[in-house]
Amino acid sequence: MVERTGRVASKVALVTGAASGLGKATAERLAAEGAAVLIADIRAEAAEAAAGVIRDAGGRAEAHPLDVTSDESWQDAVVHAERAFGKLDIVVNNAGTADGGWIHKLSLERWRKVMAVNLDGVFLGIKHGAEAMKRNGGGSIVNISSVAGLVGIAEGASAYCASKGGVTLLTRAAALEFALLKNNIRVNSVHPGYMQTPMLEGVINTYREPDAARDALMKNEPMGRFGEPKDIANAVLYLASDEAAFVTGTQLVVDGGYIAK
Ligand SMILES: NC(=O)c1ccc[n+]([C@@H]2O[C@H](COP(=O)([O-])OP(=O)(O)OC[C@H]3O[C@@H](n4cnc5c(N)ncnc54)[C@H](O)[C@@H]3O)[C@@H](O)[C@H]2O)c1
Protein backbone atom coordinates (compact mmCIF):
# COMPACT_ATOMS: atom_id res chain seq x y z
CA MET A 1 0.00 0.00 0.00
CA VAL A 2 1.26 3.48 -0.83
CA GLU A 3 1.76 5.42 2.37
CA ARG A 4 0.23 8.87 2.15
CA THR A 5 2.01 11.66 3.98
CA GLY A 6 1.05 15.22 4.85
CA ARG A 7 -0.61 17.26 7.59
CA VAL A 8 -4.09 15.91 6.70
CA ALA A 9 -2.94 12.61 5.22
CA SER A 10 -5.71 10.04 4.67
CA LYS A 11 -8.45 12.53 5.62
CA VAL A 12 -11.47 13.33 3.46
CA ALA A 13 -12.57 16.96 3.10
CA LEU A 14 -15.64 18.63 1.61
CA VAL A 15 -15.04 22.29 0.71
CA THR A 16 -17.98 24.46 -0.35
CA GLY A 17 -17.53 27.27 -2.85
CA ALA A 18 -14.30 25.52 -3.86
CA ALA A 19 -14.52 26.47 -7.54
CA SER A 20 -13.10 29.94 -6.85
CA GLY A 21 -11.03 32.18 -4.61
CA LEU A 22 -10.46 31.14 -1.00
CA GLY A 23 -12.29 27.80 -1.32
CA LYS A 24 -10.25 26.76 -4.36
CA ALA A 25 -6.95 27.65 -2.66
CA THR A 26 -8.06 25.78 0.47
CA ALA A 27 -9.02 22.65 -1.48
CA GLU A 28 -5.65 22.71 -3.27
CA ARG A 29 -3.76 23.12 0.03
CA LEU A 30 -5.66 20.31 1.77
CA ALA A 31 -5.06 18.03 -1.23
CA ALA A 32 -1.35 18.91 -1.27
CA GLU A 33 -1.21 17.84 2.40
CA GLY A 34 -2.71 14.44 1.64
CA ALA A 35 -6.50 14.87 1.90
CA ALA A 36 -9.00 13.63 -0.68
CA VAL A 37 -11.24 16.62 -1.47
CA LEU A 38 -14.80 17.02 -2.69
CA ILE A 39 -15.04 20.30 -4.59
CA ALA A 40 -18.63 21.33 -3.86
CA ASP A 41 -19.91 24.42 -5.66
CA ILE A 42 -23.12 25.68 -7.23
CA ARG A 43 -21.16 26.18 -10.48
CA ALA A 44 -20.73 22.58 -11.67
CA GLU A 45 -18.36 23.25 -14.59
CA ALA A 46 -16.05 25.47 -12.57
CA ALA A 47 -16.03 22.83 -9.83
CA GLU A 48 -14.98 20.17 -12.37
CA ALA A 49 -12.17 22.42 -13.56
CA ALA A 50 -10.95 22.99 -9.98
CA ALA A 51 -10.98 19.25 -9.27
CA GLY A 52 -9.04 18.69 -12.50
CA VAL A 53 -6.30 21.09 -11.37
CA ILE A 54 -5.83 19.04 -8.19
CA ARG A 55 -5.83 15.71 -10.03
CA ASP A 56 -3.32 17.05 -12.60
CA ALA A 57 -1.03 17.92 -9.68
CA GLY A 58 -1.26 14.32 -8.40
CA GLY A 59 -3.90 14.93 -5.72
CA ARG A 60 -7.24 13.24 -5.07
CA ALA A 61 -10.34 15.34 -5.87
CA GLU A 62 -13.85 15.03 -7.25
CA ALA A 63 -16.38 17.71 -8.10
CA HIS A 64 -19.99 17.77 -6.98
CA PRO A 65 -22.70 20.37 -7.67
CA LEU A 66 -23.95 21.75 -4.34
CA ASP A 67 -26.34 24.57 -3.51
CA VAL A 68 -25.51 25.24 0.14
CA THR A 69 -28.98 26.71 0.75
CA SER A 70 -30.70 23.37 0.01
CA ASP A 71 -31.17 20.60 2.57
CA GLU A 72 -31.50 17.92 -0.16
CA SER A 73 -28.46 19.18 -2.02
CA TRP A 74 -26.40 18.86 1.20
CA GLN A 75 -27.61 15.30 1.77
CA ASP A 76 -26.53 14.39 -1.79
CA ALA A 77 -23.12 15.98 -1.37
CA VAL A 78 -22.34 14.15 1.87
CA VAL A 79 -23.45 10.84 0.35
CA HIS A 80 -21.20 11.56 -2.65
CA ALA A 81 -18.18 12.28 -0.40
CA GLU A 82 -18.70 9.07 1.57
CA ARG A 83 -19.24 6.97 -1.59
CA ALA A 84 -16.26 8.47 -3.40
CA PHE A 85 -13.76 8.46 -0.54
CA GLY A 86 -15.29 6.19 2.16
CA LYS A 87 -15.82 8.73 4.96
CA LEU A 88 -15.86 12.44 5.87
CA ASP A 89 -13.37 14.08 8.29
CA ILE A 90 -13.35 17.77 7.34
CA VAL A 91 -16.02 20.24 6.19
CA VAL A 92 -15.04 23.76 5.17
CA ASN A 93 -18.15 25.96 4.96
CA ASN A 94 -16.70 28.58 2.64
CA ALA A 95 -19.36 29.38 -0.01
CA GLY A 96 -20.64 32.91 0.36
CA THR A 97 -22.07 35.99 -1.27
CA ALA A 98 -21.12 39.63 -0.79
CA ASP A 99 -24.50 40.84 -2.02
CA GLY A 100 -26.40 43.46 -0.05
CA GLY A 101 -27.08 47.17 -0.15
CA TRP A 102 -27.79 50.21 2.00
CA ILE A 103 -30.52 49.38 4.53
CA HIS A 104 -33.01 51.95 3.22
CA LYS A 105 -32.81 50.37 -0.25
CA LEU A 106 -32.41 46.70 0.73
CA SER A 107 -35.43 44.49 0.01
CA LEU A 108 -36.42 41.73 2.42
CA GLU A 109 -35.98 39.25 -0.44
CA ARG A 110 -32.35 40.28 -1.01
CA TRP A 111 -31.64 40.26 2.75
CA ARG A 112 -32.99 36.70 2.96
CA LYS A 113 -30.87 35.58 0.00
CA VAL A 114 -27.70 36.73 1.76
CA MET A 115 -28.80 34.96 4.95
CA ALA A 116 -29.65 31.80 2.99
CA VAL A 117 -26.21 31.44 1.42
CA ASN A 118 -23.99 32.82 4.21
CA LEU A 119 -25.81 31.56 7.31
CA ASP A 120 -28.37 28.83 6.41
CA GLY A 121 -25.67 27.25 4.24
CA VAL A 122 -23.27 27.03 7.19
CA PHE A 123 -25.99 25.62 9.48
CA LEU A 124 -26.77 22.88 6.93
CA GLY A 125 -23.08 22.17 6.43
CA ILE A 126 -22.56 21.73 10.18
CA LYS A 127 -25.70 19.60 10.49
CA HIS A 128 -25.09 17.20 7.60
CA GLY A 129 -21.31 17.25 7.94
CA ALA A 130 -21.53 16.29 11.61
CA GLU A 131 -23.89 13.38 10.87
CA ALA A 132 -21.32 11.90 8.49
CA MET A 133 -18.42 12.62 10.88
CA LYS A 134 -20.21 10.81 13.71
CA ARG A 135 -20.22 7.66 11.58
CA ASN A 136 -16.44 8.04 11.38
CA GLY A 137 -15.66 8.85 15.03
CA GLY A 138 -15.28 12.63 14.74
CA GLY A 139 -13.91 15.44 12.59
CA SER A 140 -13.24 19.14 12.10
CA ILE A 141 -15.60 21.81 10.74
CA VAL A 142 -14.15 25.16 9.65
CA ASN A 143 -16.56 28.00 8.89
CA ILE A 144 -15.40 30.96 6.84
CA SER A 145 -16.81 34.05 8.50
CA SER A 146 -15.12 37.45 7.97
CA VAL A 147 -13.75 40.44 9.84
CA ALA A 148 -17.30 41.62 9.05
CA GLY A 149 -18.48 38.93 11.46
CA LEU A 150 -16.59 40.66 14.29
CA VAL A 151 -16.91 44.40 13.54
CA GLY A 152 -19.47 46.46 11.64
CA ILE A 153 -18.66 47.69 8.15
CA ALA A 154 -20.51 50.59 6.51
CA GLU A 155 -21.55 51.13 2.88
CA GLY A 156 -24.22 48.54 2.27
CA ALA A 157 -22.70 45.65 4.21
CA SER A 158 -25.39 45.24 6.90
CA ALA A 159 -26.80 41.96 5.58
CA TYR A 160 -23.29 40.61 5.03
CA CYS A 161 -22.21 41.65 8.57
CA ALA A 162 -25.36 40.16 10.11
CA SER A 163 -24.86 36.86 8.27
CA LYS A 164 -21.16 36.64 9.11
CA GLY A 165 -21.79 37.64 12.76
CA GLY A 166 -24.29 34.79 12.78
CA VAL A 167 -21.58 32.42 11.55
CA THR A 168 -19.28 33.56 14.38
CA LEU A 169 -21.77 32.68 17.12
CA LEU A 170 -23.21 29.63 15.35
CA THR A 171 -19.63 28.33 15.35
CA ARG A 172 -19.13 28.94 19.07
CA ALA A 173 -22.50 27.42 20.00
CA ALA A 174 -21.95 24.35 17.79
CA ALA A 175 -18.46 23.87 19.28
CA LEU A 176 -19.92 23.85 22.81
CA GLU A 177 -22.84 21.63 21.80
CA PHE A 178 -20.54 19.05 20.20
CA ALA A 179 -18.14 19.17 23.17
CA LEU A 180 -21.12 18.44 25.43
CA LEU A 181 -22.21 15.58 23.18
CA LYS A 182 -18.62 14.25 23.20
CA ASN A 183 -18.85 13.44 19.49
CA ASN A 184 -15.21 14.44 18.86
CA ILE A 185 -16.18 17.11 16.33
CA ARG A 186 -14.42 20.48 16.58
CA VAL A 187 -15.95 23.65 15.09
CA ASN A 188 -13.97 26.85 14.45
CA SER A 189 -14.24 29.96 12.32
CA VAL A 190 -11.73 31.80 10.16
CA HIS A 191 -12.12 35.55 9.68
CA PRO A 192 -10.49 36.85 6.51
CA GLY A 193 -9.85 40.54 6.01
CA TYR A 194 -9.86 41.89 2.45
CA MET A 195 -8.54 39.08 0.26
CA GLN A 196 -7.59 39.25 -3.43
CA THR A 197 -10.36 37.09 -4.98
CA PRO A 198 -13.10 37.44 -7.63
CA MET A 199 -15.51 38.36 -4.78
CA LEU A 200 -13.42 41.38 -3.74
CA GLU A 201 -13.00 42.45 -7.39
CA GLY A 202 -16.79 42.17 -7.78
CA VAL A 203 -17.36 44.43 -4.78
CA ILE A 204 -14.79 46.98 -5.99
CA ASN A 205 -16.40 47.00 -9.44
CA THR A 206 -19.77 48.02 -8.00
CA TYR A 207 -18.24 51.47 -7.32
CA ARG A 208 -18.52 54.15 -9.98
CA GLU A 209 -14.74 54.62 -9.77
CA PRO A 210 -13.27 51.19 -9.00
CA ASP A 211 -9.63 52.33 -8.94
CA ALA A 212 -10.40 55.05 -6.41
CA ALA A 213 -12.39 52.52 -4.33
CA ARG A 214 -9.47 50.07 -4.38
CA ASP A 215 -7.05 52.84 -3.29
CA ALA A 216 -9.40 53.85 -0.46
CA LEU A 217 -9.66 50.25 0.80
CA MET A 218 -5.90 49.82 0.54
CA LYS A 219 -5.31 52.94 2.70
CA ASN A 220 -6.99 51.06 5.57
CA GLU A 221 -4.70 48.05 5.23
CA PRO A 222 -2.04 48.11 8.01
CA MET A 223 0.27 45.88 5.94
CA GLY A 224 -0.34 47.88 2.76
CA ARG A 225 -1.80 44.97 0.81
CA PHE A 226 -4.84 42.72 0.51
CA GLY A 227 -4.49 39.10 1.64
CA GLU A 228 -3.85 36.22 -0.73
CA PRO A 229 -6.08 33.10 -0.88
CA LYS A 230 -3.18 30.97 0.38
CA ASP A 231 -3.16 32.98 3.65
CA ILE A 232 -6.65 31.60 4.38
CA ALA A 233 -5.83 28.12 3.05
CA ASN A 234 -2.98 27.87 5.57
CA ALA A 235 -5.24 28.89 8.45
CA VAL A 236 -7.92 26.38 7.46
CA LEU A 237 -5.31 23.64 7.10
CA TYR A 238 -4.20 24.15 10.71
CA LEU A 239 -7.75 24.05 12.12
CA ALA A 240 -8.67 21.06 9.94
CA SER A 241 -5.62 19.07 11.02
CA ASP A 242 -4.99 17.11 14.22
CA GLU A 243 -2.47 19.84 15.17
CA ALA A 244 -5.56 21.74 16.38
CA ALA A 245 -6.90 18.81 18.45
CA PHE A 246 -7.59 21.06 21.50
CA VAL A 247 -8.90 24.03 19.47
CA THR A 248 -12.67 24.41 19.24
CA GLY A 249 -14.99 27.42 19.22
CA THR A 250 -12.19 29.83 18.32
CA GLN A 251 -12.06 32.73 15.86
CA LEU A 252 -8.87 32.76 13.81
CA VAL A 253 -8.51 36.27 12.35
CA VAL A 254 -6.38 36.45 9.18
CA ASP A 255 -6.57 40.10 8.16
CA GLY A 256 -3.12 41.70 8.07
CA GLY A 257 -4.03 43.62 11.23
CA TYR A 258 -7.21 45.18 9.80
CA ILE A 259 -9.21 44.96 13.05
CA ALA A 260 -6.22 45.39 15.38
CA LYS A 261 -6.65 49.19 15.25
N1 LIG B 1 -12.56 37.85 -0.55
C1 LIG B 1 -12.65 38.49 0.61
O1 LIG B 1 -12.14 39.61 0.75
C2 LIG B 1 -13.36 37.86 1.78
C3 LIG B 1 -13.23 38.46 3.03
C4 LIG B 1 -13.87 37.91 4.13
C5 LIG B 1 -14.62 36.76 3.98
N2 LIG B 1 -14.74 36.19 2.75
C6 LIG B 1 -15.57 34.98 2.66
O2 LIG B 1 -14.81 33.94 2.11
C7 LIG B 1 -15.65 33.05 1.38
C8 LIG B 1 -15.09 32.83 -0.02
O3 LIG B 1 -15.03 34.09 -0.67
P1 LIG B 1 -14.22 34.34 -2.04
O4 LIG B 1 -13.68 35.69 -1.92
O5 LIG B 1 -13.35 33.20 -2.33
O6 LIG B 1 -15.46 34.39 -3.05
P2 LIG B 1 -15.62 33.91 -4.57
O7 LIG B 1 -16.79 34.66 -5.06
O8 LIG B 1 -14.35 33.95 -5.29
O9 LIG B 1 -16.05 32.36 -4.39
C9 LIG B 1 -17.25 32.01 -3.80
C10 LIG B 1 -17.68 30.66 -4.34
O10 LIG B 1 -18.91 30.28 -3.70
C11 LIG B 1 -19.75 29.71 -4.66
N3 LIG B 1 -21.16 29.81 -4.24
C12 LIG B 1 -21.92 30.92 -4.17
N4 LIG B 1 -23.16 30.61 -3.78
C13 LIG B 1 -23.19 29.27 -3.59
C14 LIG B 1 -24.19 28.36 -3.17
N5 LIG B 1 -25.46 28.76 -2.91
N6 LIG B 1 -23.87 27.06 -3.06
C15 LIG B 1 -22.62 26.63 -3.35
N7 LIG B 1 -21.63 27.44 -3.76
C16 LIG B 1 -21.92 28.75 -3.87
C17 LIG B 1 -19.47 30.47 -5.94
O11 LIG B 1 -19.88 29.75 -7.09
C18 LIG B 1 -17.96 30.67 -5.85
O12 LIG B 1 -17.26 29.62 -6.49
C19 LIG B 1 -17.04 33.67 1.42
O13 LIG B 1 -17.80 33.11 2.46
C20 LIG B 1 -16.75 35.13 1.72
O14 LIG B 1 -17.84 35.78 2.33
C21 LIG B 1 -14.13 36.70 1.65
The ligand as an SDF file (V2000), in Angstrom:
LIG
                    3D

 44 48  0  0  0  0  0  0  0  0999 V2000
  -12.5610   37.8520   -0.5450 N   0  0  0  0  0  0  0  0  0  0  0  0
  -12.6500   38.4950    0.6120 C   0  0  0  0  0  0  0  0  0  0  0  0
  -12.1370   39.6090    0.7530 O   0  0  0  0  0  0  0  0  0  0  0  0
  -13.3630   37.8590    1.7830 C   0  0  0  0  0  0  0  0  0  0  0  0
  -13.2330   38.4640    3.0310 C   0  0  0  0  0  0  0  0  0  0  0  0
  -13.8690   37.9140    4.1270 C   0  0  0  0  0  0  0  0  0  0  0  0
  -14.6220   36.7570    3.9800 C   0  0  0  0  0  0  0  0  0  0  0  0
  -14.7370   36.1900    2.7530 N   0  0  0  0  0  0  0  0  0  0  0  0
  -15.5650   34.9850    2.6590 C   0  0  0  0  0  0  0  0  0  0  0  0
  -14.8060   33.9360    2.1120 O   0  0  0  0  0  0  0  0  0  0  0  0
  -15.6510   33.0460    1.3840 C   0  0  0  0  0  0  0  0  0  0  0  0
  -15.0890   32.8340   -0.0210 C   0  0  0  0  0  0  0  0  0  0  0  0
  -15.0310   34.0870   -0.6710 O   0  0  0  0  0  0  0  0  0  0  0  0
  -14.2200   34.3390   -2.0380 P   0  0  0  0  0  0  0  0  0  0  0  0
  -13.6750   35.6870   -1.9230 O   0  0  0  0  0  0  0  0  0  0  0  0
  -13.3500   33.2010   -2.3340 O   0  0  0  0  0  0  0  0  0  0  0  0
  -15.4630   34.3910   -3.0510 O   0  0  0  0  0  0  0  0  0  0  0  0
  -15.6240   33.9060   -4.5680 P   0  0  0  0  0  0  0  0  0  0  0  0
  -16.7920   34.6640   -5.0640 O   0  0  0  0  0  0  0  0  0  0  0  0
  -14.3520   33.9520   -5.2930 O   0  0  0  0  0  0  0  0  0  0  0  0
  -16.0460   32.3650   -4.3910 O   0  0  0  0  0  0  0  0  0  0  0  0
  -17.2510   32.0110   -3.7970 C   0  0  0  0  0  0  0  0  0  0  0  0
  -17.6800   30.6580   -4.3410 C   0  0  0  0  0  0  0  0  0  0  0  0
  -18.9060   30.2830   -3.6960 O   0  0  0  0  0  0  0  0  0  0  0  0
  -19.7550   29.7060   -4.6560 C   0  0  0  0  0  0  0  0  0  0  0  0
  -21.1610   29.8060   -4.2360 N   0  0  0  0  0  0  0  0  0  0  0  0
  -21.9160   30.9200   -4.1730 C   0  0  0  0  0  0  0  0  0  0  0  0
  -23.1620   30.6080   -3.7850 N   0  0  0  0  0  0  0  0  0  0  0  0
  -23.1910   29.2690   -3.5930 C   0  0  0  0  0  0  0  0  0  0  0  0
  -24.1920   28.3580   -3.1740 C   0  0  0  0  0  0  0  0  0  0  0  0
  -25.4600   28.7550   -2.9150 N   0  0  0  0  0  0  0  0  0  0  0  0
  -23.8680   27.0570   -3.0610 N   0  0  0  0  0  0  0  0  0  0  0  0
  -22.6200   26.6300   -3.3520 C   0  0  0  0  0  0  0  0  0  0  0  0
  -21.6340   27.4410   -3.7600 N   0  0  0  0  0  0  0  0  0  0  0  0
  -21.9180   28.7550   -3.8740 C   0  0  0  0  0  0  0  0  0  0  0  0
  -19.4720   30.4710   -5.9370 C   0  0  0  0  0  0  0  0  0  0  0  0
  -19.8840   29.7520   -7.0910 O   0  0  0  0  0  0  0  0  0  0  0  0
  -17.9580   30.6710   -5.8520 C   0  0  0  0  0  0  0  0  0  0  0  0
  -17.2620   29.6240   -6.4920 O   0  0  0  0  0  0  0  0  0  0  0  0
  -17.0440   33.6700    1.4240 C   0  0  0  0  0  0  0  0  0  0  0  0
  -17.8030   33.1080    2.4550 O   0  0  0  0  0  0  0  0  0  0  0  0
  -16.7450   35.1260    1.7180 C   0  0  0  0  0  0  0  0  0  0  0  0
  -17.8350   35.7750    2.3350 O   0  0  0  0  0  0  0  0  0  0  0  0
  -14.1300   36.7000    1.6480 C   0  0  0  0  0  0  0  0  0  0  0  0
  1  2  1  0
  2  3  2  0
  2  4  1  0
  4  5  1  0
  4 44  2  0
  5  6  2  0
  6  7  1  0
  7  8  2  0
  8  9  1  0
  8 44  1  0
  9 10  1  0
  9 42  1  0
 10 11  1  0
 11 12  1  0
 11 40  1  0
 12 13  1  0
 13 14  1  0
 14 15  2  0
 14 16  1  0
 14 17  1  0
 17 18  1  0
 18 19  2  0
 18 20  1  0
 18 21  1  0
 21 22  1  0
 22 23  1  0
 23 24  1  0
 23 38  1  0
 24 25  1  0
 25 26  1  0
 25 36  1  0
 26 27  1  0
 26 35  1  0
 27 28  2  0
 28 29  1  0
 29 30  1  0
 29 35  2  0
 30 31  1  0
 30 32  2  0
 32 33  1  0
 33 34  2  0
 34 35  1  0
 36 37  1  0
 36 38  1  0
 38 39  1  0
 40 41  1  0
 40 42  1  0
 42 43  1  0
M  CHG  2   8   1  16  -1
M  END
$$$$
